[in-house]
Amino acid sequence: MAKPLFPFGLCCAVIFFSSVFELGNAITQKSPDGTQKWGYVEVRPKAHMFWWHYRSPFKVNQASKPWPTILWLQGGPGGSGVGIGNFEEIGPLDTNLKPRSSTWLRKADLLFVDNPVGTGYSYVEDTGEFAKGDGDAAADMTTLLTEVSNDIVGLQNSPLYIIAESYGGKFAVTLALVLLQAIQAGKLKLNLRGVALGDSWISPEDYTSSWGPLLKDLSRLGSIGLENSNRVALKISQQIKEGNYENATLSWSELEEIITTTSNNVDFYNFMLDSDMDPISGSVSESAERNEIGAQKLKRYSQYLSFRRYKPGGGADLDALMNGQIKKKLQIIPQNLKWGGQAESVFQFFAGDFMKPRINEVDELLAKGVNMTVYNGQVDLICSTKGTEAWIDKLKWDGLKEYLNTVRTPLFCGNEKHTKGFTRSYKNLHFYWILGAGHYVPVDQPCVALDMVGAITDSPAS
């Protein structure tokens, strides 16, 4: 038996077996106490996806409220849920391998997947096997969940909630529709209960159109900056309307450069800060290389792809952690595989889907009666609340008018008397406005985020 991964007494710490279980096209390993499992599924020949499941030590057994499971989907595309979502945001341990008091395990079991293939520890053996868009990613995830649901005891009966961040929201709504088809056809046994979209890139047109006016109102852009940003935003809208999505992706890069230059480097993930001030999304990364699509280069793309991030407060380097201690202890990661090493290629293969809206998918899920939650950080820019409200107004859902006429309810947390946010619900659509949070809501406002997750999942935990 190997030594414990984490050198302290913690209910969520892992002690690893040295043995590896191979089942069909899957490789699985688990902790001896059964609280964690992780492994690979070969979703297609030469295409391997990595997953990591945590069973909650806070589980409450209540017949009327079964214990839920959260499937966390990261953004990018190319951001690692196993790394970023797990160690930076909601998992049991932070990047210093210290307990996180606000872990979402307090409300549910957690399943992290490095999605799509090529992300994090997931990898392809041949460049032809990268996913080519959201549809491919959904098909691969369905294959993985079919395998994993047979491997994890209780997962098939646990209420499953897909919770996503940033581009992960596009993955989530596309996946949810594919899963419902597979479940109804009897090809997959899962109990899908809801989807939650956190600061999600559902309508790129509405977000890019919001940037200039929002920053002008905040005095971060002047009139010239507003004029230039609106000019490119209009070009993006036209390109999306015409279906020129790859050109729209290039224009998005152009717009981000204009915003960066004319705002003196505003942080796209917290507009109250400069880009080098945010301890969460700030980066001095050498890995933020420019990403080439066609003959041009993207000058900026998702901060998720900046892996050598740092925290002024002393947080550990996530890239070093995932390629060092975690990789070693997981035991099944290929020796020559670098965590995140294929992420830039992932993004390149999504150039044609990156700017496509997924509003229709949200509408379809609402019409099917799926519980849909949208939450947004107040000071996020890249997926601004202004942009989110704009695409919600475009829904064709028959409950939209009543939803918009419903009065918001203030949110508080613990014994605090100050307002932490607002919420509004009508039938199966729920919206959370989270005050004081940027793009990374679970990090910026962990207390209210945890309460929100409890409400989303109807968790029996207090």
C-alpha positions in Angstrom: 0.0 0.0 0.0 1.3 3.4 -1.0 1.7 6.3 1.4 -1.2 8.8 1.8 -1.3 11.4 -0.9 -2.0 14.2 1.5 0.1 14.3 4.7 -2.7 15.1 7.2 -5.8 13.5 8.7 -8.7 14.4 6.4 -11.9 12.6 5.7 -11.4 13.2 1.9 -7.7 12.3 1.8 -6.8 9.5 -0.6 -4.7 6.4 0.1 -3.9 4.8 -3.2 -3.9 1.1 -4.2 -1.0 0.1 -6.3 -3.2 -2.1 -8.4 -5.1 -1.0 -11.6 -8.3 -2.5 -12.8 -8.9 -2.9 -16.6 -12.4 -3.4 -17.7 -13.1 -3.5 -21.4 -12.1 -0.2 -22.8 -11.7 1.3 -19.3 -8.9 1.5 -16.7 -10.1 2.2 -13.2 -8.5 2.7 -9.8 -9.9 3.5 -6.4 -9.0 4.4 -2.9 -9.1 1.6 -0.4 -12.0 3.2 1.6 -14.1 3.5 -1.6 -14.5 7.2 -1.3 -12.8 8.0 -4.6 -12.5 6.4 -8.0 -10.7 7.6 -11.1 -9.9 6.2 -14.5 -9.8 6.3 -18.3 -12.4 5.4 -20.8 -11.4 5.0 -24.4 -14.4 6.8 -25.9 -13.2 6.1 -29.5 -10.1 4.3 -30.7 -7.1 6.4 -29.7 -9.2 8.9 -27.8 -9.0 8.6 -24.0 -11.0 10.6 -21.4 -10.1 10.9 -17.7 -12.6 11.1 -14.9 -12.4 11.4 -11.1 -15.3 10.7 -8.7 -15.6 11.7 -5.1 -18.1 10.2 -2.8 -19.1 12.7 -0.2 -18.2 12.1 3.5 -21.1 14.4 4.4 -23.8 12.2 2.8 -27.2 12.3 4.5 -29.4 9.2 4.1 -32.9 10.4 3.6 -35.4 8.4 1.6 -37.5 11.4 0.5 -34.3 13.2 -0.8 -31.8 10.9 -2.4 -28.2 12.1 -2.3 -27.3 13.9 -5.5 -24.3 13.8 -7.8 -22.8 16.8 -9.6 -21.1 16.4 -12.9 -18.8 19.5 -13.2 -18.0 20.7 -16.7 -15.1 23.2 -17.2 -14.8 25.8 -19.9 -12.2 26.8 -22.4 -12.7 24.7 -24.5 -9.6 23.0 -23.1 -9.9 23.8 -19.4 -9.4 20.9 -17.0 -12.3 20.1 -14.6 -10.1 17.6 -12.9 -7.5 20.3 -12.2 -9.2 23.7 -12.2 -12.7 22.8 -11.0 -11.4 20.3 -8.5 -8.4 22.0 -6.9 -9.1 25.7 -7.7 -12.9 25.8 -7.1 -15.1 23.1 -5.5 -13.2 19.9 -4.7 -12.2 18.8 -1.2 -8.6 20.2 -1.4 -7.1 23.4 -2.7 -3.9 23.7 -4.6 -1.9 23.6 -1.4 -3.6 20.2 -0.7 -5.4 21.8 2.3 -9.0 21.1 3.1 -11.6 23.4 1.5 -14.3 24.3 3.9 -16.7 25.3 1.1 -16.3 22.1 -1.0 -19.4 21.2 -2.8 -19.0 17.7 -1.4 -21.0 19.1 1.5 -24.1 19.0 -0.8 -23.4 16.2 -3.3 -21.0 13.6 -4.7 -18.7 15.1 -7.4 -17.7 13.8 -10.8 -15.0 15.7 -12.6 -14.2 14.8 -16.3 -11.4 16.3 -18.4 -13.7 17.1 -21.4 -13.3 17.1 -24.4 -10.6 14.7 -25.3 -7.2 16.4 -25.2 -8.1 18.4 -22.1 -6.1 18.0 -18.9 -5.3 14.3 -18.4 -7.5 13.3 -21.4 -5.6 12.7 -24.6 -5.7 11.5 -28.2 -3.0 9.4 -29.8 -3.7 10.9 -33.2 -4.7 14.5 -34.1 -7.5 13.2 -36.2 -9.3 12.1 -33.0 -9.8 15.5 -31.4 -13.5 16.4 -31.0 -14.6 18.8 -33.7 -17.3 20.6 -31.8 -19.9 20.5 -29.1 -21.7 17.5 -30.7 -18.6 15.4 -30.8 -17.9 16.3 -27.2 -21.4 15.3 -26.1 -21.2 11.9 -27.9 -17.8 11.2 -26.2 -19.2 12.2 -22.8 -22.2 10.0 -23.3 -19.9 7.0 -24.0 -17.9 7.9 -20.9 -21.0 8.2 -18.7 -22.3 4.9 -20.0 -19.1 3.2 -18.9 -18.7 5.1 -15.6 -22.3 4.7 -14.5 -21.8 0.9 -14.6 -18.6 1.3 -12.5 -19.6 3.7 -9.8 -22.0 2.1 -7.3 -25.2 4.1 -6.9 -24.6 6.6 -9.7 -27.4 5.3 -11.9 -30.0 6.0 -9.2 -28.5 9.2 -7.8 -30.1 12.5 -9.0 -27.6 13.8 -11.5 -27.0 17.5 -12.0 -24.8 18.9 -14.7 -23.2 22.1 -13.4 -21.0 24.0 -15.8 -18.8 27.1 -16.0 -18.0 29.4 -18.9 -17.7 27.4 -22.2 -18.8 24.4 -20.2 -22.3 25.7 -20.3 -22.4 25.0 -24.1 -21.1 21.5 -23.4 -23.8 21.1 -20.7 -26.9 21.9 -22.7 -25.7 19.9 -25.7 -24.8 16.9 -23.5 -28.1 17.1 -21.6 -30.1 16.7 -24.8 -28.0 13.7 -26.0 -28.3 12.1 -22.5 -32.1 12.5 -22.5 -32.3 10.7 -25.9 -30.0 7.9 -24.7 -32.0 7.5 -21.4 -35.3 7.5 -23.2 -34.0 4.9 -25.7 -32.9 2.7 -22.9 -29.3 2.9 -23.9 -28.2 4.6 -20.6 -29.5 4.5 -17.1 -29.0 7.9 -15.4 -31.4 10.1 -13.4 -30.8 13.5 -15.0 -32.5 16.1 -12.8 -31.2 19.4 -13.8 -28.6 21.6 -15.5 -26.9 24.7 -14.1 -25.1 27.3 -16.2 -22.5 29.3 -14.3 -21.2 32.4 -16.2 -21.7 30.4 -19.3 -20.8 31.3 -22.9 -24.3 30.4 -24.2 -24.7 33.4 -26.6 -21.3 34.9 -27.7 -23.1 37.6 -29.7 -24.9 38.9 -26.6 -21.7 38.9 -24.5 -19.4 40.6 -27.0 -22.1 43.2 -27.7 -22.3 43.9 -23.9 -18.6 44.6 -23.3 -18.3 48.1 -24.7 -21.4 49.6 -23.2 -20.8 48.0 -19.9 -17.2 49.2 -19.6 -18.2 52.7 -20.8 -20.8 52.9 -18.0 -18.1 51.8 -15.5 -15.7 54.5 -16.8 -13.3 51.8 -18.0 -13.7 52.8 -21.6 -13.9 56.2 -23.2 -16.0 57.2 -26.2 -13.3 56.2 -28.7 -12.9 52.8 -27.1 -16.7 52.3 -27.1 -16.9 53.3 -30.7 -14.2 50.9 -31.7 -15.5 48.0 -29.6 -19.1 48.5 -30.9 -17.8 48.4 -34.5 -16.2 45.0 -34.0 -19.2 43.7 -32.0 -21.5 44.6 -34.9 -19.2 42.7 -37.2 -19.3 39.7 -34.9 -23.1 39.8 -34.9 -23.2 39.9 -38.7 -20.7 37.0 -39.0 -22.8 34.9 -36.6 -26.0 35.8 -38.5 -24.3 34.6 -41.7 -22.9 31.5 -40.1 -19.3 32.6 -40.5 -18.3 31.2 -37.1 -14.6 30.9 -37.6 -14.3 34.5 -38.8 -16.4 35.5 -35.8 -13.9 33.7 -33.6 -11.1 35.8 -35.1 -13.2 39.0 -34.7 -13.7 38.0 -31.0 -10.0 37.9 -30.6 -9.8 41.4 -32.3 -12.4 42.7 -30.0 -10.7 41.4 -26.9 -7.5 43.1 -28.0 -9.3 46.4 -28.4 -10.9 46.1 -25.0 -7.6 45.2 -23.4 -5.8 48.2 -25.0 -8.4 50.9 -24.6 -9.3 49.9 -21.0 -5.6 49.6 -19.9 -5.8 45.8 -19.4 -9.1 45.3 -17.7 -9.5 41.8 -16.2 -12.1 39.9 -18.4 -12.9 37.7 -15.4 -13.4 40.6 -12.9 -14.0 44.1 -14.4 -13.1 45.7 -11.1 -9.5 44.7 -11.5 -6.6 44.9 -13.9 -5.7 41.7 -15.6 -2.6 41.2 -13.4 -4.5 41.9 -10.1 -6.9 38.9 -9.8 -5.4 36.2 -7.6 -7.7 33.6 -9.3 -7.6 34.4 -13.0 -4.4 36.5 -13.1 -1.6 35.0 -14.9 2.1 35.6 -15.8 2.0 32.4 -17.7 4.4 31.5 -20.4 1.8 29.0 -21.6 -0.6 31.7 -22.8 0.9 31.4 -26.3 -1.0 32.8 -29.2 -3.3 30.3 -30.9 -3.3 30.2 -34.7 -6.5 29.6 -36.7 -5.9 29.8 -40.4 -3.3 32.5 -41.2 -4.1 34.7 -38.2 -3.4 34.4 -34.5 -5.8 34.7 -31.6 -4.2 37.3 -29.4 -6.1 36.2 -26.4 -8.2 33.2 -25.4 -9.8 31.7 -22.3 -7.8 32.2 -19.2 -8.5 28.5 -18.5 -5.7 27.7 -20.9 -3.1 29.6 -18.8 -2.0 26.8 -16.6 1.0 28.3 -14.8 -1.1 30.6 -12.7 -0.1 31.9 -9.4 -1.8 33.3 -6.3 -0.2 36.2 -4.4 -1.6 34.6 -1.2 0.6 31.6 -1.6 -1.4 29.1 -3.7 0.6 26.4 -5.3 1.3 26.3 -9.1 -1.5 24.2 -10.5 0.5 23.1 -13.5 3.3 21.9 -11.3 0.9 20.1 -9.0 -1.0 18.3 -11.7 2.2 17.3 -13.6 4.0 16.4 -10.4 2.4 15.0 -7.2 -1.1 14.4 -8.5 0.1 12.6 -11.6 2.5 10.4 -9.6 -0.2 9.4 -7.1 -2.9 8.7 -9.7 -0.6 6.1 -11.1 -2.4 5.5 -14.4 -1.5 8.7 -16.2 0.8 7.9 -19.2 4.4 8.8 -18.3 4.9 11.0 -21.4 1.6 12.9 -21.0 1.7 16.5 -19.8 -1.4 17.7 -18.1 -3.0 20.3 -20.4 -0.4 19.6 -23.1 -3.0 19.2 -25.8 -5.3 22.0 -24.7 -4.4 24.5 -27.4 -5.2 21.9 -30.1 -8.6 21.4 -28.4 -9.3 25.1 -28.8 -8.2 25.1 -32.4 -10.6 22.3 -33.3 -13.5 24.2 -31.7 -12.9 27.3 -33.8 -16.0 26.6 -35.8 -18.2 26.1 -32.8 -16.8 28.6 -30.4 -19.1 31.5 -31.5 -22.2 29.4 -32.1 -25.1 30.2 -29.7 -26.8 27.5 -27.7 -30.0 29.4 -26.8 -32.2 26.9 -28.7 -30.8 24.1 -26.7 -31.8 25.9 -23.4 -35.3 26.4 -24.9 -35.5 22.7 -25.7 -34.5 21.6 -22.3 -37.0 24.0 -20.7 -39.7 22.7 -22.9 -38.9 19.1 -21.9 -39.3 20.1 -18.2 -35.6 19.9 -17.2 -34.8 22.2 -14.3 -32.6 24.9 -15.7 -30.6 27.2 -13.4 -28.5 30.2 -14.6 -26.1 32.0 -12.2 -23.8 34.9 -12.9 -21.1 36.8 -11.0 -21.8 40.5 -10.8 -18.4 41.7 -11.9 -17.7 39.1 -14.6 -17.0 40.7 -18.0 -16.4 37.9 -20.5 -19.8 36.3 -19.6 -21.4 39.4 -18.2 -24.7 39.4 -16.4 -25.8 42.0 -19.0 -25.2 39.5 -21.8 -26.8 36.7 -19.9 -30.0 38.7 -19.3 -30.0 39.6 -23.1 -30.0 36.0 -24.2 -32.6 34.9 -21.7 -34.9 37.6 -23.1 -34.6 35.8 -26.5 -36.0 32.5 -25.1 -39.1 31.2 -26.8 -40.1 29.3 -23.6 -43.8 29.8 -22.8 -43.0 30.8 -19.2 -40.7 33.6 -20.1 -43.2 36.5 -19.6 -44.2 35.2 -16.1 -40.6 34.6 -15.2 -39.6 38.2 -16.1 -42.6 39.5 -14.1 -41.6 37.6 -11.0 -40.1 39.7 -8.2 -36.5 38.9 -7.2 -35.7 37.5 -3.7 -32.6 38.7 -1.9 -29.9 36.2 -0.8 -28.0 36.1 2.4 -25.5 33.7 3.9 -25.1 32.3 7.4 -25.5 35.1 10.0 -24.5 37.8 7.6 -27.0 40.6 7.1 -25.6 42.1 4.0 -27.1 41.2 0.6 -25.1 38.5 -1.2 -27.3 38.3 -4.3 -30.8 37.9 -5.7 -32.8 35.0 -7.2 -35.8 34.6 -9.3 -37.7 31.5 -10.3 -40.7 30.5 -12.4 -41.5 26.9 -13.0 -38.3 25.2 -14.1 -36.2 28.3 -14.8 -34.1 29.8 -12.0 -31.6 32.7 -12.0 -29.1 33.7 -9.4 -27.4 37.1 -9.4 -24.3 36.7 -7.2 -23.0 40.0 -5.9 -19.2 40.6 -5.6 -18.3 37.6 -7.7 -16.5 37.5 -11.0 -16.3 34.6 -13.5 -15.3 32.1 -10.7 -18.4 32.3 -8.5 -17.5 29.4 -6.2 -14.1 31.1 -5.4 -15.3 34.7 -5.1 -18.5 33.9 -3.1 -18.1 30.4 -1.6 -20.7 30.6 1.1 -23.6 31.8 -1.1 -22.5 29.5 -3.9 -22.7 26.5 -1.6 -26.2 27.5 -0.4 -27.2 27.9 -4.1 -25.9 24.4 -5.0 -27.9 23.0 -2.1 -31.0 24.6 -3.5 -30.3 23.5 -7.1 -29.7 19.9 -6.1 -32.4 19.8 -3.4 -29.7 18.3 -1.2 -30.7 16.7 2.1 -27.6 18.2 3.7 -28.3 21.1 6.0 
